[in-house]
């Protein structure tokens, strides 16, 4: 079986490659020409140069005709409020994926986002109506709907895997976990953060990557699903558990930073 992966040099993508390799599939990974970034240390990955912003005439052929495309690529993060997601990234994304499908791609697994739910609180089912309130969430939700319309004209298998929150190695430096690690490495006694009472749905990135790999090697027309733990945890509890597990000598300083205004106080996924 051949699986193509876009966004293979990103936080999730690097872990996905290792999970796919452990499952013994043939892997084709894309990288943008001219972008200097370390590749994941995974053997037997065939790297191909491909730019979604300037795609080839036949994207399916450029991906070496995989059985499934695991699509993780998305530019413009973590600025969720930027209109770039709607004005630039969305048309590029749809153009690339539609090209691949029309040229023969049989199955597609796409990384969505919990921000498609907007400010809805509590336990969020994948069948819940989406109500995005950020340009990023709206762009992702619109791409899903475009692909569903495309299926009517050009049938293919589609799984839309909404990601919630993750932590682990290689995470972008502006995320909570690497910020805490950096504060520890710098010898800080206190770690400024929000009040930490918000409830979120967190998974280690290796678990997220493993689930994505499983979805890719068993392609089906699942539609939207939540890739989540299903268990709410307060950010305060999570940070304190990281400190205790690693025996770090640092204390959270709660209430120093505001809560994000683009998220509800408490929400988590229902698998």
N, C-alpha and C positions, 0 to 999 in steps of 0.2 A: 504494500500500500504506500502511496506517495502523498505526503502532506506538505503543502506550502504554508509558510508562515510569514506574514508581514509584521513590521514592528519587532523584528526578531532581536534587535539590539537594545530594546527598551527594558524597563524594569520587569514587567511580566514576561515579555518575550524571551529573555535570557533564561528564565527558569522553565518556560515551556519547552525550549529546545532540549534541555536535559531530561524532562519527563517523556518527551516523545522518543528520544534516543533509548531510554530504558524500556520502552515498549516495542522496540525493534522495527520501527517504520522508516521508510526512506524520507528524508527531510530536505526540502528546498526552502532556504531562507533568503529573504530579500534585504538589500541594503541600498541606501541612496548613493549614487555616484558622488564622489568627492567629499563625503562625510567621514571624518576621522573619528572613530569610536571603537573601543575595544570590543571584539567579538566574544560571545560566550565560549567558555572552554569546553566545547562539545565536539567530539570527533564525528566524522562521517556526515557532516552537514554540507550540502552543496549551496554555496552562496551565489546569488545572481544579483546583478545591478539593475535596480528598477526604481523610478521616481514616479510616485502617484501624481504629482503635479504636472508631469510631462510623460504620460504613459505611451507605450508602444502601440502600434496598430492592432496587435492581437495580444492582450494581456494574458490570456490563458496559455498561449504558446510560450510567452516570455517566462511564465511560472513553471514551464516544463510539463504542462498538462497534468496537474495533480488530481487525485481522487477527491480531495477536499482542500479548501483554502481556509486557514485559521487566520482571521483578519484582526490584528491588534493595533495597526498603525493609526495614529491620529496626532496631528500637530497642534500647537497652540496652547498646550497645557503647561502649568496649572491655572492659567487665567480663565476661569470659567465664565466670566462676564464679558469677555471680548467678543465683538461682533465678527471677528475673524472666523469663528466657528461656523457662522451662518453664511457669511458673504464669500468666503474663500474655501474653507476646508470641506464644507458639505457638498458643493458641486464637484469638487475634485474626487471626493470619496465615492459618490454615486457613479460618476463617469467611469472610474477605474473598475468598480465592481460590476457595473452593468456591462462593460466591455468584456470582462472575463466570462460572465454568464452567457452572453450572446455568442461568444466564441466556443462555448462547450463546457464551461465549468459545471460539474454536476452537483456540488454540495458546498455550502458556505456556513462557517461558524464565525459570528461577529461579536466582538466585545462591546456590549452596551454599558450603561451606567445607571446607578441608583438615582442620579439626579434627574432622570426622566420622570420620576414620581413627583418632583417639585417639593412643595411644603406639606405634603400629606404625612400624617403622623402615625405611629404605632406599627403594627405588623403589616407589611406590604406584600401582597400576593402579586405574582407575575401577571395575573389576569386583571389586576386593578387598572382603571383608566389612568393614563399618563397625563400629568399636568405640569410640564417643565416650566421653571421660572428663570432659568439662565440661558444665555445663548448656546452654551455647550450642551446642556440637557435637551434643548429644543432641536439642535442640529442632529444629535444622536437619534432622538425620537423620530424626526423627519426622515432620516436615512432608513430607519427600520420600515416606516410606512412606504417609502419609495420602493424598497426591495420587495415588500409584499405585493405591491401593484405589479412590479416587474414579473413576479412569479406567474401571474395570470397570462402574460404574453409569452414567457419563456420559462417553463417549469424547471425548478431546481429545489434541492433540499436546503432549508434555512433554519438555523438555530441562532437565536439572538440571546446571548448570555449577559445579563446585567450584572456587572461587578459592583460590589459594595466596597468595603474598606480592607486594606491589606497592609502588611508590614513585613520587613525582611531585608536581606542583603541586597545591595545595588539600588535601593529605593532612592528617588530624587531627594536631594539634600534639604529641600524645603518642607518635607513631610515630617510628621510628629516623631516617629521612631529615630530617623537619622539626626534630627535636631537634638533629641535627648542624648544620643550617643556622642554627638559632637561636644555637647556641654560637659559630659563626663570626661571626655578626652582632654578638654581644656582645663580641667580641674575646678570647674565651677561648683560652688556649694548649693546653689539654688537654681531651679529650672522654671523660668516664668511661663505661665500658661493660662488658659481660661479657668473658669471655676471647675471645669471637669465633670459637671453633672449631666451633660448631654449623653444620651444613650445611642450607641452605634452598633453596627454589625461588622466585626473584624475577623479576618482569617489570615494565617501566615501565607505568604506568597507561594510557598511550595505546594500548599493544598489547593490554592486557586489554580496554579499551573497544572497540577495533576488532573483536576476536574476538566480543565479546558482540553488537555490532551485526550482524556477519555471521550469527550464529546466529538473531537476531531476524528478519532479512529472508529467511531461508531456513528457516522453521519446519518441524520434523520431530519424530518421536517417537524421539529419541535416547536418552532415559533419562539416567543419570548419566554425565558426562564430566569430565575434568580440564582446567581452563583454566590451563595452566602452561607453563614453559619446557622442562621435561624435563631440565634441566641443574642439578645441585647446585652451590652456591657457598657458601663459608664467609662468615659475617657479617663476619669480619675482612677478608677480601679485598674484599668489597663496599664496606665503609666506606673502606678505603684507596683504592679506585678512584674513589669519589666525591670524595675529597679531592684526588687527583691530577688528575682531569678538570677540576675547578673551580679549581685552583691555590690551594686554601685553605691558610692558615697555621695549622694546628691539628694536634695529634697525638693519636691514640687513647690512652687510658690503660686498658689491658686489666686485667680481673680486679676492677674496682671494683664491678660489679653482679653479682648471681646470675643463673644461667641460669634461664629459665622452667621450672617443674616440671610444666607441663601439656603439654609438647611433648617428643618424643624428641630425642636429640642430632643425629641425621641423618635427614632424610627429604626426598623430592622427588617430583614427579608424573611419571607416564608418560602421554603424550598418547594 
